[in-house]
Amino acid sequence: MNDRNMRLHYHFCHVITRPLFKSLFKFQVFGAKNVPKTGGAILMMNHASYLDPIFIGAAVDRNLFYMARSTLFKPGFVDKFLRSFNAFPVQLGAPDRGAIKKALQILEQGNLLLIFPEGTRSVDGTLGKAQDGVGFIAYRTKAEVIPVFIDGTQKALPRGAKMLKTAKITVSFGKPINMDVYRSCEPSREIYSKIGEEVMARIGELKRERQSRKN
């Protein structure tokens, strides 16, 4: 599938899924205005289910690129299917220079990139620690960094489940993180770590805000 066909395929699926999700999952999006209409930007989102990339893709009006665990890219149909939705592989557990380089190229080209800072799905919805490479990517680019919280996918398709369930799903976009504070400092592991900590803290704030609206 060439680039043009991939874009058409992505756009077609996006047009179909949004109204479908609203009907089946009472899908709602909050803070969409915080996502820039143009230019490179990183969406940093919690990870609770295999459904997350599908719903975040339906929540934004732009083509979305995202990292996915390399073991998911099985030769044949699965590999082609994931790549048709702008996914690219990343190896977990150790720095993946190839994936980081790919991520920076995507941002330099003015695209929207989704990163799951925790690196893996949460078992019970609890937010985890950001992976080491998250802060590095955020530091090395001029792109905006947007915290995002997705809720409900852990109920619709929890980790280990094989059957889809009905659940209300929401996506909340926070305001961009002020990266000037970090990018004005000399690069170091400490700075990268602090960026990761703030990313998760901001996602935590969105989570608490969403929970307060439920009550």
C-alpha positions in Angstrom: 0.0 0.0 0.0 1.6 3.3 -1.1 1.5 6.5 0.9 -1.5 8.0 -0.9 -3.6 4.9 -0.4 -2.6 4.6 3.2 -3.8 8.2 3.8 -7.1 7.5 2.1 -7.5 4.3 4.0 -6.8 6.1 7.3 -9.2 8.9 6.4 -12.0 6.5 5.4 -11.7 4.6 8.7 -11.7 7.8 10.7 -14.9 9.0 9.1 -16.6 5.7 9.8 -15.4 5.1 13.3 -16.3 8.4 15.0 -20.1 8.2 14.5 -20.0 4.5 15.2 -18.2 5.0 18.5 -20.6 7.7 19.6 -23.4 5.3 19.0 -21.9 2.2 20.6 -19.7 3.6 23.4 -21.3 7.1 24.0 -17.8 8.3 22.9 -17.0 11.9 24.0 -14.0 14.1 23.5 -12.9 16.9 25.8 -10.3 19.7 25.2 -9.9 19.0 21.4 -9.0 22.7 21.0 -5.7 21.9 22.8 -4.5 19.9 19.8 -2.8 22.1 17.2 -4.4 22.1 13.7 -0.9 22.1 12.1 2.7 21.4 12.9 4.4 18.7 14.8 2.9 17.7 18.2 3.2 14.8 20.6 0.2 13.3 22.3 1.3 11.7 25.5 -1.5 9.3 26.6 -2.0 6.7 29.3 -2.3 3.1 28.0 -5.1 0.8 29.3 -6.2 -1.3 26.3 -5.5 -2.4 22.8 -8.4 -0.1 21.8 -6.6 3.1 22.8 -5.0 3.8 19.4 -8.3 3.3 17.6 -10.2 5.7 19.9 -7.5 8.4 20.0 -7.4 8.2 16.2 -11.1 8.9 16.1 -10.8 11.8 18.6 -8.5 13.9 16.4 -9.0 15.4 13.0 -5.5 14.9 11.8 -3.6 11.8 10.7 -2.0 10.2 13.7 1.3 8.3 13.9 2.1 6.1 16.8 4.6 3.7 18.3 3.5 0.1 18.8 5.3 -2.8 20.5 7.5 -4.5 18.0 6.2 -8.0 18.9 2.8 -7.0 17.5 4.2 -6.7 14.0 3.7 -10.2 12.8 4.7 -10.8 9.2 1.9 -10.7 6.7 -1.6 -9.2 7.3 -1.0 -7.9 10.9 2.1 -6.0 9.9 0.4 -4.4 6.9 -2.7 -3.6 9.0 -0.8 -1.8 11.7 1.3 0.1 9.2 -1.9 1.1 7.3 -2.8 3.1 10.5 0.6 4.8 10.6 1.9 2.6 13.4 5.7 1.8 13.6 7.5 -0.7 15.8 9.4 0.1 19.0 11.4 -2.4 21.1 10.5 -2.2 24.8 13.0 -2.7 27.6 15.9 -0.9 26.1 16.5 2.3 24.1 15.4 1.8 20.5 17.4 4.3 18.5 15.7 3.4 15.3 12.2 4.1 16.7 13.4 7.3 18.3 14.9 8.5 15.0 11.6 7.6 13.3 9.6 9.5 15.9 11.8 12.7 15.5 11.4 12.5 11.7 7.7 12.3 12.0 7.6 15.4 14.2 10.1 17.3 12.0 7.7 16.7 9.1 4.9 18.5 11.0 2.9 15.4 11.9 1.0 14.3 15.0 2.6 11.6 17.0 1.0 9.4 19.8 3.3 8.1 22.5 2.3 5.9 25.4 4.8 7.1 28.0 4.3 4.1 30.2 5.2 1.8 27.4 2.7 -0.9 28.2 -0.9 -1.3 29.2 -1.9 -0.8 32.8 -3.4 -3.9 34.5 -5.9 -1.9 36.7 -5.9 1.6 35.3 -3.3 2.9 37.7 -0.8 5.3 36.0 2.7 4.0 35.8 6.2 5.6 35.3 7.2 7.1 32.0 9.8 5.2 30.0 13.3 6.7 29.7 13.0 7.6 26.0 9.9 9.7 26.5 11.7 12.7 27.9 14.4 12.4 25.4 12.0 12.6 22.4 10.1 15.5 24.0 13.3 17.4 24.6 14.9 16.9 21.2 12.0 18.3 19.2 10.4 21.7 19.0 7.0 20.0 18.9 4.2 20.8 21.4 3.6 18.1 24.1 0.0 17.5 24.9 -1.1 15.3 27.9 -4.0 13.0 27.1 -6.2 10.8 29.3 -8.4 8.1 27.9 -11.0 6.4 30.1 -13.3 3.5 29.5 -11.2 1.4 27.1 -10.0 -0.6 30.1 -13.6 -1.7 30.7 -14.4 -2.2 27.0 -11.4 -4.5 26.4 -9.3 -5.0 29.6 -5.9 -6.5 29.5 -6.1 -10.2 28.9 -9.8 -10.1 27.7 -10.8 -11.5 24.4 -14.4 -10.2 24.2 -15.4 -6.6 23.7 -17.8 -5.1 26.2 -20.0 -2.0 26.1 -18.5 0.9 28.1 -18.6 4.7 28.0 -15.3 5.9 26.6 -13.9 9.5 26.8 -10.7 11.2 25.7 -9.5 14.3 27.5 -6.8 16.6 26.0 -4.9 18.8 28.4 -3.2 22.1 27.7 0.4 21.9 26.2 3.2 21.4 28.7 5.6 24.3 28.9 8.7 22.7 27.4 10.7 25.9 27.3 11.6 25.3 31.0 13.3 22.0 30.1 14.6 22.8 26.6 16.5 25.8 28.0 18.6 23.4 30.2 21.5 21.3 29.1 20.5 17.8 28.0 20.8 15.2 30.7 19.1 12.1 32.1 17.9 14.1 35.0 16.1 16.6 32.6 14.6 13.7 30.6 13.4 12.1 33.8 11.8 15.3 35.0 10.0 15.7 31.6 8.6 12.1 32.0 7.5 12.9 35.5 5.6 16.0 34.5 4.0 14.2 31.6 2.6 11.5 34.0 1.6 14.2 36.5 -0.4 16.1 33.9 -2.1 12.9 32.8 -2.9 12.3 36.4 -4.5 15.7 36.7 -6.8 14.9 33.7 -7.7 11.6 35.3 -8.7 13.2 38.5 -10.7 15.9 36.6 -12.5 13.2 34.7 -13.3 11.2 37.9 -14.6 14.3 39.6 -17.0 14.9 36.7 -18.4 11.4 37.1 -19.3 12.0 40.7 
